[in-house]
Structure formats: C-alpha cells, structure tokens
Amino acid sequence: MIMNNKRTIAFYLPQYHPFKENDEWWGKGFTEWRNVTKCKPRYWRHYQPHLPADLGFYDLRIPEVRQAQADMAREYGIYGFCYYHYWFNGHLLMERPLNEVLQSKEPDFPFMICWANENWTRAWDGGEKKILISQNYSEEDDRQHILYLLENIFCDPRYIRVDGKPVFAIYRSSAFPNMKRSIDIWREEARKKGIELYLCRVESFNEVGEGYLQDGFDAAIEFPPHNIKDYVANKLLLRRVLNKVSRVVFKRNLFPNIISYRKYSDYMCKQKSPDYKRYSTVTPMWDNAARRKYTFFALKGSTPSLYYKWLNHIMKSFRPYSKEENFVFINAWNEWAEGNHLEPDLKWGHEYLEMTKMAIKGK
C-alpha cells in the first residue's frame, strides 16, 4: 500500500458487459470493445487502436476481472474508483458491475459515484439529437433518486467519505432546471436518515467557476480535457484539423481537433489554483476516434513521462483543504473508446501505472 496524505481516485466506466438496452440500440452483444477494436489510424502516427494488455477484452460481469482491476489499482497507488452512475427516472443503466460489487462485498476497494446525468444519444455526446433515453428532472425524482442512493450505495462501508459524509459527484449540474432545489431536497432526505452529504460538481463542458458552487455544492472537480476551450482561446494549438470535415464542437464554436498533449499539459501545470474549493484532475491521454467517425478529438503525443510531469506537479502543489478533503482525480481508469485509460495496453504496458505510482510516492 502506497501511503501519502492525498487520495487519488480514478474515474471508472462500468460499461464492458452486454445489457438489454445496448443490444436494442447498437446490436446484440455490443460493448465498448466493439468500438475500440474497429478503430483505425486517421493521420500520420496516429496511435489507434488502443488494445488492452494484461486484463484483455474483459467482461465486467466476471468477479475475477473486478478483483484484478482493484488489485492493480491498489498496487500502483490508486486509492479508489469513481464509478459512473446512470439513473433515468428510476431506470438504471450499466448498474450490474457496481450492484455485484455491493452484493458480494468484493473487491474490498474504496469507491464513490458520479451521476452521468446526460441524455443518451446516438452521437455519444449527451446532446439533444437522436435521443435514446432522456433525463427528466422533477422534485419527485430527486427524492426517489437520493433515497435509492442512501439505502443501496452510500451505506456501504467502502464508500468514500469526507468526515463521514458520502461524496457524490454530479457530472453536468447545468442540465438541472433548478440545481439548488435538487440539492436542498437531497440534503433534506439525507438528514432524515442522520446523514450529511458531500456534494461535488464536475467542471464539464467548460462550465468553470465559483459561481456554479452557489447552488449548494461543497466543491468542484476539474475535468480535463473538457476545459479545452480556454486552452484554445490562449492560442496554444499544435495544428489545424487534417480533415476539414473532422471538427469538434464546443458549445457553438468550432476548433481544430488535434492538440498537443505536451503543450496542453504544460498549460495546465501553469494554471493558478482557483479561489474556490476545487480538486484537480489529470488525464493520461485522450483520443475518442473510436467513438466518432468524423468529429473526434485527440490529445496528440501523450507519453508516460509527460503524464508523470503533469500528475507530479499536481501531487506536489496541491494542499488538501482539510485532513479528508484531499482528493486528486485521474480521468480515467478504463475509458478505452476515448483513448483514455491507466489500464495497461499493448503499446505502453504498465508505464502509465508506474508513472502514477512514482508521482503519488513523490519521486
């Protein structure tokens, strides 16, 4: 066990198993692995496809896989996982892996959840077109949802807490019609059970700043590369798009879609800590060409050493807000179709994990 005064948490995608809705929407037996394996290079020296090494093309219904993931994460200094949680007015998606972790009590590894409160669409971006299943907000749903979490997830002894408060992250708070009212309801229902909540908003889709915390959040979580708009605005681009059809849309602006990981990570290391409570996040790599035929976005040229430089900077510069408000996040553990993973691949093996361990140990 690697010990320091910071808790490093990796975002975790619980997608890698077939389930009814994916069968209906994408074809029988569909998982992210189908996107991963069919991807081809789009430009010179484009690293695609990303193919798994040690853990192979796993199925998260298998307990041994979940145990192997936890053992590997622990070995390299990861404190816990942040599972994405998918709730649509009482309808759950991709819930089986975490449900089996809860029911079996294995693996014995800390975890928290982040509600990925987006519409599911055929564009994979949570947008409003070609909706497969939508988010519909109401006070009744707020109560139903928080009661489900309190009774089924937050009560688990492995659940990550701050001073006894379960940490619950919201991926896209701006999607709520009245975020403050939803938070008030959640806290009200939790207090009825003698529980206080520690609520975090993810700074996704360039929605950054202290103002977003005024709805009642305790803290924010940085989420690179979602803040890429600021980077582009500072004119730190590597190159223009190679295919004029291939563009990535940030709000209503079009920007080139291939950006230097080196320059982007250098830019991130130079940013001052905000005046509000926010936990930093580092991404080891990013390339979602496996999910998007034309509008993919890639951080080009990521290497373990560049990733280490960024993570090491965060580990050394971050001063915890309190003894337990000490989180550093990594995006992500296993987002294979977004070319964004710490799990070993055939190109780099364990090198990203080794760099993670080194940074956490302060070497």
Secondary structure by P-SEA (a helix, b strand, c coil): cccccbbbbbbbbccccccaaaaacccccccaaaaaaaccccccccccccccccccccccccaaaaaaaaaaaaaacccccbbbbbbcccccccaaaaaaaaaaccccccbbbbccccccccccccccccccbbbbbcaaaaaaaaaaaaacccccccccccccbbbbbbccccccccaaaaaaaaaaaaaaaccccbbbbbbcccccccccccccccbbbbbccccaaaaaaacccccccccccbbbbcccccccccccaaaaaaaaaaccccccbbbbbbbcbbbccccccccccccccccaaaaaaaaaaaaaaccccccccbbbbbcccccccccccccccccccaaaaaaaaaaaacc
